[in-house]
Amino acid sequence: MEDEIKFILDSTKEAMDNAVAHLEKQLMNIRAGKASPSMLGSVKVDYYGTPTPLSQVANVNTPDGMTISVQPWEKSMIPEIEKGIQMANLGFNPMNNGESVIINVPPLTEERRSELAKQAKAEAEEAKIGVRNDRKNANNDIKKLDISEDMKSNLEIDIQKMTDNHIAKIDQIFEKKEKEIMTV
């Protein structure tokens, strides 16, 4: 019985941690003013007929806060990289200098900043929903156990504390990202 309870609590904590980790990964893709290689994370390039992530055919770095430089490992890939960046519909206009692809990242407008903040908020809400679903599943698993009502009640309180901690963590992550996005 102890093992079952421990398993339910551990798997619930793991699922909630995964929701938080997923949120952090999603927020990395949301632009916050400065150029970063992760902005091109979703770009796929046609590499000899196979859609391949950009990071597997080129070096992506940021020489300064407003520029992304894509240095392909094969010069013949430059047109494909340009096409891949345009197809990803990120609002970037790639230019090539014969050696690499250069992207000037325009500064964000106030309107675009609030759109990105809304997008970040939606991601945070998704993560909270995931955590609440994990809580519900754990509570359902506890109800099925053959233990006293007091013990069930105590376990539900523990799960609620776990839920509150994870939701507070999600709020912190979102507030940090929102501040990052809204800072000019």
Salt bridges, closest charged atoms under 4 A:
ASP10 OD2 - LYS6 NZ 2.98
ASP17 OD2 - LYS13 NZ 3.07
ASP17 OD1 - HIS166 NE2 2.57
GLU80 OE1 - LYS83 NZ 3.96
GLU99 OE2 - LYS75 NZ 3.33
GLU115 OE1 - ARG112 NH1 3.06
GLU125 OE2 - LYS128 NZ 3.67
GLU149 OE2 - LYS152 NZ 3.75
ASP171 OD1 - LYS128 NZ 2.70
GLU180 OE2 - LYS177 NZ 3.44
